[in-house]
Structure formats: structure tokens, C-alpha cells
Amino acid sequence: NVGMIEEITMATWVADNRLTQIHLEGRWPPQNNQKGSVEMAHRTWYWKQLVKETADKELRQVEVEVRLEENAPQAITMVSTYIAKPARNP
């Protein structure tokens, strides 16, 4: 089970890194259904992001799923965050 815990940890880092990148891009709303891959720990990790509307029009939920195989039916992990609409400058 140590291997599984290691996979979940690495996949979570990949998702967290992608969410941080989204925050830094500062786009509103974040681009939906974006996909990509990244190398970490001598493996290729595949991520997919999904942007969802919330009850608050000023907020979007962003989910990032991570897999070791691009078309695997089950994600290793899914991490989400909320992105606030940037305030307007007067």
C-alpha cells in the first residue's frame, strides 16, 4: 500500500501545482476542460481541469483530476479550489 500512498501524494502535488498556476494566470473565468501532462518523479502525470459555476456569480469552482494514464476511467485524485472574480479598478 506504500506505492498507492506515494501515487496519491504525487498526484495531489500535480493537482495543487496546476491550481496554483491557474491562480497566477488570473484569468476570469478560468479556461474550462483544459488538459495537460507533467513529468514528476520519473513519471508522466495527466491532468484535466473542469470549471463549474457556483451559486455566487463572483466565484467559480475549479477541479483538477490527475491520472497516470491519459484515458484511465478513474482519477488517482481530484483537488478543487474556488477562484474569485477580480475586483474592478475605479
N, C-alpha and C positions, 0 to 999 in steps of 0.2 A: 504493500500500500504506500510505501515511501515514494515510489515512482509516480503514483497518481497524485499525491500531495504536491510533489515537485511540479507536475504538469499544471495543476490548478494554480499554483503560486506564479509560475511563469506566465500563464495565460492572463492572470489578473494584472500582472505588471504590463503586459502588452495592452490590455484594455485601458488601464489607468493612463499609460503614456499617450494613447490615442485621444482620450478625453481631455488631457492637458493640452494637447496640440489644438483641439477644437476650441478650447477656451482662449488660447493665444491667438488664433486666427481672427477672432472677434466678429465673425460673420453672423448676420441675423436674417432669417433663421439659418441654422447650420444646414449644410447640404445633406439631403436625405439619401439613403441607400448607397452610400459610398462604400467601396471595398478596397482592401489593400493587403499587403503582406509585409512582414518584417522579420529579420533574422535576429534571433536571440538564443544564446546557449547552444549554438551549433544546430539550430533547428529553424525551419520556416514556419511562422505562425500566420494564420489568415484571420483577418478581422473584417467585420461588417457592421456598419452603424445604421441605426434606424432612428429617425426623428419623429416624435409624436407631439401633437398638440395637447395642451392641458386645459383645464377649466379657466385658468388665468391666461388671458391673451398676451400677457407680457412675459410668459415663460414657455419654454419648450423642454421636453424630456428627450435626452439623447441616450440610447442604449448601444453598447458595443459588445458584440458577441465574438468570441475567439475560438478557432478550431486549429487542429494540426493538419487536417486535410481540407482543402478548399470547399469541397462539396459534401462534407460529413453531415449527416442529418442532425446530429446532436452537438451543440457547442460544449466546449470544456467549461467555459464560464461566460457570464454575462454581467456587465457592470453598467450602471446608469448614473446620470447626473442631470442637473437642470441648468439651462442657460437662460439668463435674463436678457430681455431686450435692452440694448444700450440706451441710456438717457440721452435726450437731445440737448445739445448746447445752445443756449439762447443767442 
